[in-house]
C-alpha cells in the first residue's frame, strides 16, 4: 500500500513498526496534514472564521482526522462545518448548501474530493464564490488557491523499494510501515489575484512552488 492515511486506526496493520500479516507500505500522516491545511489557510486568509471541511462520511477510519481538525480549529478560533460528500454527484449540493455559512474550504485526502474532476470543480466553485481554499499539493494546478500535502513521488519511490524487497523474499510482516518525510506547499498567485487576496510574504517564503500569473 502506498496511499493510506492511518493504517493502524483503520485496522489495516497492527502497528507501524511491526505491521504483521501480509501488508506493508507507506503512511502519510493524513490527520496532521489535514489539520495543517487549516492552519495554512488561516495564515493565508487571516479573516477566516468559518471553514467548510469536505470529507467522506462513509470513511469510518477518519476519526483521528476529525479530532485533529477540531483541535486545530479551536486553537485558531475557527468554526468547522463538516461537509459530507459520499459521491462526486453530491459535491455541488454540499458546496452550494454551505456557501453562505463559510469563509473558506479545506479538502480532506479523500478520493471523492481529490480524484477525477472533483478538484477542478471545487476550484471553480470557490473562485466563483470568492472563497479561499486549500487541498492536496496538486490542487493549485487546477486553479485552487493553496495546496499542501505529501510529496507523492517520494512515497511511490519508497513503495517501489518495499516491492523490491518483497520480491526478493522478505516477508511484508517484517517490513515497517514507511512514514512520509517531505511535504510540499504550493500557492497559486493567479487565483489569489482573482480572489482579491494578498498572500502574506511569510507564507510565500515557505512555499515549495508558486504559480505566478
N, C-alpha and C positions, 0 to 999 in steps of 0.2 A: 504494500500500500504506500502511496506517495502523497495523497491529498486527504488528510484526515486531521481534524482539529484536536480532539482529546480522546485518544483511543482507550484510555483507562476508564474515564467516566462513561464512555459509550459501551463499555463491556467487551470491547474487541480483544484486548490483551489484559493480562493480569497486572503487569507493571511495565514501565518504560525500560527498566534495566534488565528485566527477565520476562519477556513477553509470553513465553511458553507456547504450547500449541504449535500451530503451523503458520503463524503470521508474524511478519516483522515489517519495518518500513520507516516512514518519516512522520513526525508530528510538527505542527506549525503554530502552536500556542494561539489557537483561534480566540479563546476567551480574552487574553491580554491584548491581542492585536485589534479586536473589535472595540474594546474599551479605549484603546489608544486612538482609534479613529475619532471617537467623540472628543477627546482632548485636543486633537489636531484641528478638528472643525471649529471648536470653541476658540482656539488660538487664531485661526484664520478669520473668524467672524465673531468677535467678542460680544455683540448684542444677542447672541444665541441664548434663548431661554427655554424653548420648547423644541424637542427634536423627535422626529419620527424614525423608528428603527425598523427597517424592513427585514423580516425574518420568516422562517417557515415553521408554523406551529405544529406541523406533523413530525418534526425532528425532535424526538424525545431526549436526545443527548446534548441539548443546548442549555441545560440548567445553569452550568457554570458561566456561559456567555451572558445569560440574562442577569445573573448576580453581579458579574463584573461590570456590565453596563450600568446597572442601578447604583453600584458603589461609586463609579466614576461620575455619574450624573449628579449624585448627591454632593460630591466634593466640588463640583463645578457650578452648583446651584442651577442645574438644568433639569427640566422635567422630561422624562422619556415616555413616549407613546408607542407601544408596540404595534406595528402594522403587519398583521399576518397575511402572508402570501403563500398559498399552498400549490398553486399552478401559475404559469405565466399569464393565463387568462384573468387572474384575479389582481394583477399588478395595477392596472389602470383604475380599477374600482377602489383599491386600498389607498392609492395616492390621491385620487380625487376627493375621497371622503375625508381625508385628513388635511387637505391643503390649507384650509383656513385656520387650523388648530396648531400648526407647527411653524417653526422658523428655519428648519433645516432637516436634512435627511442623512442617516447613517445606514450603510448596507452591511448586512451580515455576510459571512462567507458561506452562503447557501446557493446551490446551483440554480435554484428557481429565480434568483435575482442577479446572478453573476455570469450565467451561461446563455448562449444564444443571443437574441436581440434585446434581452431584458436590460442590460447596462445602457444601451443606446436609448431605449425608451425612457429609462429613468433620467438619463442626462437631458433628453429633450423636454421632459415634463418639468424638471427642476429649472431649466433655463426659461421656459415659458412662464412658470410660476414665480420666478426670481427667488428661488430657494437654494442656498449654498448646500452642497452635498459632498459626501466622501464615500468611497468604496475601495475595492482592491487596487493595487498599484497600476493595473492596466486600465482602470476606469477612465482616467483623463484622456486616454487615446480616442475615446468615442465621444468626447465632449464634456465629461464630468469635470467638476472643479478640482477636487483633490483625490488622490489615491494613496493608500498606504497598505502595505502587506509584505508578505514573504517574497523574496527573490526566487521565483519558481524554477529558474534554470538551475540554481544550486540544489533545490530539492530533488529535481529529476536526476541530476548527476549523482547525488547521494544514493538514490534508489537504484540506479544502474550498478553502483558498486556493490550494493547488497545482493542484487540479482546475480552478479558475477560470482560472489562468494557462495551463494546457494547452489548455483550450477556446478561449482567445484566441490560440493559435498558438505558444506556447513549447514547445520540444521537451523531453520528460521528461529526456533525457540532459543538458540544460543546467541542470536544477534540482537543487541539492544536497539530499541527504537531511537533513530536519529532525531535530534531536535534542531529546528531551523536556527541559524545564527546570523543571517543577514536579511535586513528588511529595507524596503525602498519607499521613499516619499516622492510623489510626483505631483506637480502643480501645473494646472492649465491656466495661463495668464489670459489667453483669449476669452475663456469662459468667465474669468474674474472680471474682465473689462465689460463683457456683455451684461453681467450682473450688477455692474457699478461698484465692485468691491476693490479695495486696495489690500493686497496681501502684505502682512507685516514683514519688514526686512528680516526679522529674526527667524521667521518660518521659511522664507526664501533661502536663507543661508543653510538651512537644514536639508533642503531638497536634493535628491539624487538626480532629478531631471525636472527641467522647467520647459513647458511647451509655450513658446512665445508666439504672439500673433504674427 
